Amino acid sequence: MPVRKASGARVFEATVNQSSILEMRVTATASDSTVARMIRLVTEAHAARAPSERFSAWFGQRYTIAVLAGSALILGTLLWLGREWNDALYRAAVVLVAASPCAIVISVPAAILSALSAAARGGVLFKGGAALETFGAVTQFAFDKTGTLTTGRAEVMAVVSPGMSEDDFLRLLAGLEAHSEHSIAAAIRRVAEGRGLSPLSVVRCCRPSQ
C-alpha cells in the first residue's frame, strides 16, 4: 500500500511516486545501490566454497598423489615381472587415465556453480555453496516479500452492496473515484472496467448556507 513521505524521510531505489512533486538529495553512490550489492553477493557466492566442495578439494589432492604413486608402482612391478618397457608403460598409463581424479575433483564445484548461475538467472540469490547445500534439507518456507510473490497492487476481492445491485454499486463507486490517484481507487476502477461498467456521473454539491 502507498506510504506517505514527509520532509526529511528517506526514499529508496525503485520507489514509485504516485501524485506528488519530490525534491530529493542523493546520499549514496551507485556502488552502494541494491543492484550493486546483489552483484557483490553473486560474486561472493561463486567464491565461497561449500563443505562438500572443500572435502572434494581435500580428497582430490590426496587421491591424485595416490593415483600417481599407484601408477608408478604398477610400472615398476610390471618391469620387475619381466614385461617389456612399452607394454608396462602402456598398462601403467591405462591405470592412470582410468583412475584420474579430474572427474571427482571437478564434479562438485561444477554442480554448485551451475546451480548458483541458474538460480541467479531466475532471480534467486544464494550466499555461497554452503547455503545451497543447506537449502536441500529445508522442508518449510515462510515468505514476506511484496513484489516478488505478490504484485504489490491493491485488488477488490469482494463487493458488499448496501441495498442495491453490485453492478450499480460499482458504477457509483467508480464515479466517486474517477479522478482519484489512490491505489484503492484504481482497484475499484479496474474491477468496474473488468465488468464492463461505465462510471456514474457524480456532481459535487454543497449545502446552502443559513
Contacts in CASP RR format, 6 or more apart in sequence:
PFRMAT RR
TARGET T0000
AUTHOR 0000-0000-0000
METHOD contacts of the structure
MODEL  1
MPVRKASGARVFEATVNQSSILEMRVTATASDSTVARMIRLVTEAHAARA
PSERFSAWFGQRYTIAVLAGSALILGTLLWLGREWNDALYRAAVVLVAAS
PCAIVISVPAAILSALSAAARGGVLFKGGAALETFGAVTQFAFDKTGTLT
TGRAEVMAVVSPGMSEDDFLRLLAGLEAHSEHSIAAAIRRVAEGRGLSPL
SVVRCCRPSQ
1 154 0 8 1.000
1 183 0 8 1.000
2 18 0 8 1.000
2 182 0 8 1.000
2 183 0 8 1.000
5 11 0 8 1.000
5 22 0 8 1.000
11 22 0 8 1.000
11 24 0 8 1.000
12 34 0 8 1.000
13 33 0 8 1.000
13 34 0 8 1.000
13 35 0 8 1.000
14 34 0 8 1.000
18 181 0 8 1.000
18 182 0 8 1.000
18 183 0 8 1.000
19 181 0 8 1.000
30 36 0 8 1.000
38 125 0 8 1.000
41 125 0 8 1.000
41 127 0 8 1.000
42 116 0 8 1.000
42 120 0 8 1.000
42 125 0 8 1.000
44 127 0 8 1.000
44 128 0 8 1.000
45 116 0 8 1.000
45 125 0 8 1.000
45 126 0 8 1.000
45 127 0 8 1.000
45 128 0 8 1.000
45 129 0 8 1.000
45 131 0 8 1.000
46 113 0 8 1.000
46 116 0 8 1.000
46 128 0 8 1.000
48 127 0 8 1.000
48 128 0 8 1.000
48 129 0 8 1.000
48 130 0 8 1.000
49 57 0 8 1.000
49 109 0 8 1.000
49 129 0 8 1.000
49 130 0 8 1.000
50 108 0 8 1.000
50 112 0 8 1.000
50 128 0 8 1.000
50 129 0 8 1.000
50 130 0 8 1.000
50 132 0 8 1.000
50 133 0 8 1.000
51 130 0 8 1.000
51 133 0 8 1.000
52 108 0 8 1.000
52 133 0 8 1.000
53 108 0 8 1.000
53 109 0 8 1.000
53 112 0 8 1.000
53 129 0 8 1.000
56 104 0 8 1.000
56 105 0 8 1.000
56 107 0 8 1.000
56 108 0 8 1.000
56 109 0 8 1.000
57 105 0 8 1.000
59 104 0 8 1.000
60 101 0 8 1.000
60 104 0 8 1.000
60 105 0 8 1.000
63 101 0 8 1.000
63 104 0 8 1.000
63 105 0 8 1.000
64 101 0 8 1.000
64 105 0 8 1.000
67 95 0 8 1.000
67 96 0 8 1.000
67 99 0 8 1.000
67 100 0 8 1.000
67 101 0 8 1.000
68 96 0 8 1.000
70 95 0 8 1.000
71 92 0 8 1.000
71 93 0 8 1.000
71 95 0 8 1.000
71 96 0 8 1.000
71 99 0 8 1.000
72 92 0 8 1.000
74 88 0 8 1.000
74 91 0 8 1.000
74 92 0 8 1.000
74 95 0 8 1.000
75 88 0 8 1.000
75 89 0 8 1.000
75 91 0 8 1.000
75 92 0 8 1.000
76 88 0 8 1.000
76 92 0 8 1.000
78 87 0 8 1.000
78 88 0 8 1.000
78 91 0 8 1.000
78 92 0 8 1.000
79 85 0 8 1.000
79 88 0 8 1.000
83 91 0 8 1.000
112 128 0 8 1.000
112 129 0 8 1.000
112 132 0 8 1.000
115 126 0 8 1.000
115 132 0 8 1.000
116 126 0 8 1.000
116 128 0 8 1.000
116 129 0 8 1.000
116 132 0 8 1.000
119 125 0 8 1.000
119 126 0 8 1.000
119 132 0 8 1.000
126 132 0 8 1.000
126 135 0 8 1.000
143 149 0 8 1.000
146 152 0 8 1.000
153 183 0 8 1.000
153 187 0 8 1.000
154 183 0 8 1.000
154 184 0 8 1.000
154 186 0 8 1.000
154 187 0 8 1.000
155 187 0 8 1.000
155 190 0 8 1.000
155 191 0 8 1.000
156 187 0 8 1.000
156 188 0 8 1.000
156 190 0 8 1.000
156 191 0 8 1.000
159 166 0 8 1.000
159 169 0 8 1.000
159 170 0 8 1.000
159 191 0 8 1.000
161 168 0 8 1.000
161 169 0 8 1.000
161 170 0 8 1.000
162 169 0 8 1.000
164 172 0 8 1.000
167 195 0 8 1.000
167 197 0 8 1.000
170 188 0 8 1.000
170 191 0 8 1.000
170 192 0 8 1.000
170 195 0 8 1.000
170 197 0 8 1.000
171 192 0 8 1.000
171 197 0 8 1.000
171 198 0 8 1.000
171 199 0 8 1.000
171 200 0 8 1.000
172 200 0 8 1.000
172 202 0 8 1.000
173 188 0 8 1.000
173 192 0 8 1.000
174 188 0 8 1.000
174 189 0 8 1.000
174 192 0 8 1.000
174 193 0 8 1.000
174 197 0 8 1.000
174 198 0 8 1.000
174 199 0 8 1.000
174 200 0 8 1.000
175 199 0 8 1.000
175 200 0 8 1.000
175 201 0 8 1.000
175 202 0 8 1.000
176 202 0 8 1.000
177 184 0 8 1.000
177 185 0 8 1.000
177 186 0 8 1.000
177 188 0 8 1.000
177 189 0 8 1.000
178 189 0 8 1.000
178 199 0 8 1.000
178 202 0 8 1.000
180 186 0 8 1.000
189 199 0 8 1.000
192 199 0 8 1.000
END
